[in-house]
Amino acid sequence: MQPLANDMTGDTETSFSAEELAAGDKLFLRPWRFVKGVVGIEHLPAADRPEVAFAGRSNVGKSSLINALVRQHGLARTSNTPGRTQELNVFEPEPGLVDCYLFDLPGYGFAKAPKAKVDQWTGLVKDYLRGRPNLSRVFLLIDSRHGLKDIDREIMSMLDTSAVTYQVVLTKGDKLNAHKLKAVCEATTAVLAKHPAAFPTVLVTSAEKGQGIPELRATVAQLAGVEVLKQA
């Protein structure tokens, strides 16, 4: 059995209390809904609430992870054609606990993409990063089987320049044994230490097995301002 995400980095900062995990569970027990797909920042919703964004290579399993997070298989669109979605897709929970947005950024690094499409992606994402003062964190998804690639490092540099806090989330953690997964975590953490905007801890997830999903929910709930109720 794979160890929990908060055991893999050896960093106690990734540990969550039962109350924090419950807050994350509560946020994602409500149905989430698609708000809009945005191809220009002029169409973004008002920056009137906390928001988080998910970014990653086009084949990293981002849509599957988002669907697992919200417990809705078809919310984020999955595609067998990497790089197909070139919009900022916006989601929100139904009214209740807190108001927040979840942004699904278009995948990057897809093969054989025309330069114009790459430039369009870069411009859209840069404009988004610069113009969202309420953006609490970007979750940068990395395939645990492959680790950081050059294109991921380019995105990290873009995030550093934009002064946007980001946290690496390793996907498909169930595909590696514990020893290899620990090595990937350690190598990734060492790289993050050199990036000023990087959150220092790494979350390990598996959309298929549910590994690390409660911890990711708890993290989003913290950033969204969900109140943690202490047990008596």
C-alpha positions as CSV (number, residue, x, y, z in Angstrom):
1,M,0.0,0.0,0.0
2,Q,1.3,3.4,-0.9
3,P,2.0,5.8,2.0
4,L,-0.1,8.9,2.4
5,A,0.9,12.1,0.7
6,N,1.9,13.8,3.9
7,D,4.4,10.9,4.7
8,M,6.2,11.1,1.3
9,T,8.0,14.3,1.7
10,G,9.0,13.8,5.3
11,D,7.8,17.3,6.0
12,T,5.3,17.7,8.9
13,E,3.9,20.9,7.3
14,T,1.9,18.7,4.9
15,S,0.1,17.0,7.8
16,F,-3.6,18.0,8.3
17,S,-5.7,17.7,11.4
18,A,-9.0,15.8,11.4
19,E,-10.8,19.1,11.5
20,E,-8.9,20.5,8.5
21,L,-9.6,17.4,6.5
22,A,-13.3,17.6,7.5
23,A,-13.4,21.3,6.3
24,G,-12.0,20.2,3.0
25,D,-14.5,17.4,2.7
26,K,-17.3,19.7,3.5
27,L,-16.3,22.2,0.8
28,F,-16.3,19.5,-1.8
29,L,-19.5,17.7,-0.7
30,R,-21.5,20.4,-2.3
31,P,-22.1,20.1,-6.1
32,W,-19.7,22.2,-8.2
33,R,-20.7,23.7,-11.5
34,F,-19.1,25.1,-14.7
35,V,-19.3,28.9,-14.8
36,K,-17.8,29.7,-18.2
37,G,-14.9,29.1,-20.5
38,V,-12.8,32.2,-21.1
39,V,-10.6,33.0,-24.1
40,G,-9.8,36.5,-23.1
41,I,-9.2,38.2,-19.7
42,E,-12.0,40.7,-20.5
43,H,-14.4,37.9,-20.0
44,L,-13.1,36.8,-16.6
45,P,-15.6,36.8,-13.7
46,A,-15.2,39.6,-11.1
47,A,-12.2,39.1,-8.8
48,D,-14.5,39.2,-5.7
49,R,-13.6,35.9,-4.0
50,P,-10.7,33.6,-3.3
51,E,-9.6,31.4,-6.2
52,V,-7.2,28.7,-7.0
53,A,-5.9,27.5,-10.4
54,F,-4.7,24.2,-11.7
55,A,-2.0,24.1,-14.4
56,G,0.0,21.3,-16.0
57,R,1.1,19.6,-19.2
58,S,-1.7,18.6,-21.4
59,N,-1.3,14.9,-20.6
60,V,-0.7,15.2,-16.9
61,G,-4.2,14.1,-15.8
62,K,-5.5,17.5,-14.8
63,S,-9.1,17.0,-15.7
64,S,-9.2,13.6,-14.0
65,L,-7.8,15.1,-10.8
66,I,-10.2,18.0,-10.8
67,N,-13.1,15.6,-11.3
68,A,-11.9,13.4,-8.4
69,L,-11.5,16.5,-6.2
70,V,-15.1,17.6,-6.8
71,R,-16.5,14.1,-6.9
72,Q,-18.0,14.7,-10.3
73,H,-16.7,12.6,-13.2
74,G,-17.8,14.9,-16.0
75,L,-17.2,18.4,-14.6
76,A,-13.8,19.0,-16.2
77,R,-13.7,17.8,-19.7
78,T,-11.2,15.1,-20.5
79,S,-9.9,14.5,-24.0
80,N,-7.8,11.9,-25.8
81,T,-6.3,14.8,-27.8
82,P,-3.7,16.6,-25.6
83,G,-3.9,20.4,-25.9
84,R,-7.5,20.5,-27.2
85,T,-8.9,22.8,-24.5
86,Q,-7.5,26.3,-24.9
87,E,-9.7,28.2,-22.5
88,L,-9.6,29.2,-18.9
89,N,-12.4,27.1,-17.5
90,V,-14.0,28.4,-14.4
91,F,-15.9,26.4,-11.7
92,E,-17.6,27.3,-8.5
93,P,-19.4,25.4,-5.7
94,E,-23.2,25.9,-5.3
95,P,-23.9,28.7,-2.8
96,G,-23.5,27.7,0.8
97,L,-20.3,27.4,2.7
98,V,-18.0,29.9,1.0
99,D,-17.8,31.6,-2.4
100,C,-14.7,30.7,-4.4
101,Y,-13.5,29.9,-7.9
102,L,-11.5,27.0,-9.3
103,F,-9.7,27.8,-12.6
104,D,-8.6,25.0,-14.9
105,L,-5.9,26.5,-17.1
106,P,-5.3,25.2,-20.6
107,G,-2.7,22.4,-20.8
108,Y,0.7,23.3,-22.0
109,G,3.5,21.5,-23.8
110,F,1.3,19.6,-26.3
111,A,3.2,18.1,-29.2
112,K,3.4,19.7,-32.6
113,A,1.4,22.8,-31.6
114,P,1.5,25.7,-34.0
115,K,3.6,28.6,-32.6
116,A,0.5,30.8,-32.8
117,K,-1.3,28.5,-30.4
118,V,1.6,28.4,-28.0
119,D,1.8,32.2,-28.1
120,Q,-1.9,32.5,-27.5
121,W,-1.7,30.2,-24.5
122,T,1.3,32.1,-23.1
123,G,-0.4,35.4,-23.5
124,L,-3.7,34.3,-22.0
125,V,-2.1,32.7,-18.9
126,K,0.3,35.6,-18.3
127,D,-2.6,38.1,-18.5
128,Y,-4.6,36.0,-16.1
129,L,-1.7,35.6,-13.6
130,R,-1.0,39.4,-13.6
131,G,-4.6,40.4,-13.3
132,R,-6.0,38.3,-10.4
133,P,-5.1,39.8,-7.0
134,N,-7.5,37.2,-5.4
135,L,-5.6,34.3,-6.8
136,S,-4.5,32.4,-3.7
137,R,-2.4,29.6,-5.3
138,V,-1.6,27.8,-8.5
139,F,-1.4,24.1,-8.2
140,L,1.2,22.9,-10.7
141,L,0.6,19.3,-11.7
142,I,3.5,17.1,-12.5
143,D,3.3,13.5,-13.7
144,S,5.1,11.5,-10.9
145,R,6.4,9.0,-13.5
146,H,8.3,11.7,-15.3
147,G,9.1,14.4,-12.8
148,L,9.9,18.0,-13.8
149,K,10.5,18.6,-17.5
150,D,12.0,21.6,-19.1
151,I,8.6,23.0,-20.0
152,D,7.5,22.7,-16.3
153,R,10.6,24.7,-15.3
154,E,9.7,27.4,-17.8
155,I,6.2,27.7,-16.3
156,M,7.8,27.8,-12.8
157,S,9.9,30.7,-14.0
158,M,6.8,32.5,-15.4
159,L,5.1,32.0,-12.0
160,D,8.1,33.3,-10.2
161,T,8.2,36.4,-12.4
162,S,4.5,36.9,-11.8
163,A,5.0,36.6,-8.0
164,V,2.2,34.0,-7.9
165,T,2.5,31.3,-5.2
166,Y,2.4,27.8,-6.6
167,Q,2.5,24.3,-5.2
168,V,3.5,21.2,-7.0
169,V,1.0,18.3,-7.0
170,L,2.4,15.0,-8.3
171,T,-0.3,13.1,-10.2
172,K,-0.6,9.3,-10.9
173,G,1.2,8.5,-7.6
174,D,-0.2,5.0,-7.6
175,K,1.9,4.2,-10.7
176,L,5.2,4.2,-8.7
177,N,6.4,2.1,-5.8
178,A,7.1,3.9,-2.5
179,H,10.9,4.0,-3.1
180,K,10.6,5.7,-6.5
181,L,7.9,8.0,-5.4
182,K,10.0,9.2,-2.4
183,A,12.9,9.9,-4.8
184,V,10.7,12.0,-7.1
185,C,9.4,13.9,-4.1
186,E,12.9,14.6,-2.8
187,A,14.2,15.7,-6.2
188,T,11.2,18.0,-6.8
189,T,11.4,19.5,-3.3
190,A,15.1,20.3,-4.0
191,V,14.2,22.2,-7.2
192,L,11.4,24.1,-5.5
193,A,13.8,25.4,-2.9
194,K,15.5,27.5,-5.6
195,H,12.2,29.2,-6.7
196,P,11.0,32.2,-4.7
197,A,7.3,31.8,-5.4
198,A,7.2,28.0,-4.8
199,F,5.4,26.6,-1.8
200,P,7.9,24.3,-0.2
201,T,5.9,21.1,0.2
202,V,4.7,18.6,-2.5
203,L,1.4,16.8,-2.5
204,V,1.2,13.4,-4.1
205,T,-2.1,12.3,-5.6
206,S,-3.9,9.6,-7.6
207,A,-7.2,10.5,-9.2
208,E,-7.8,6.8,-9.8
209,K,-7.1,5.5,-6.2
210,G,-8.1,8.7,-4.3
211,Q,-4.6,9.1,-2.8
212,G,-3.8,12.6,-1.6
213,I,-7.3,13.9,-2.6
214,P,-8.4,14.6,1.1
215,E,-5.2,16.6,1.6
216,L,-5.7,18.5,-1.6
217,R,-9.3,19.3,-0.6
218,A,-8.1,20.5,2.8
219,T,-5.5,22.8,1.2
220,V,-8.1,24.4,-1.1
221,A,-10.5,24.8,1.8
222,Q,-7.8,26.6,3.8
223,L,-7.1,29.0,0.8
224,A,-10.8,29.5,0.3
225,G,-11.3,30.6,3.9
226,V,-13.4,27.7,5.1
227,E,-13.8,27.8,8.8
228,V,-12.2,24.9,10.7
229,L,-14.5,23.8,13.5
230,K,-12.5,22.4,16.5
231,Q,-13.9,19.3,18.1
232,A,-14.9,19.6,21.7
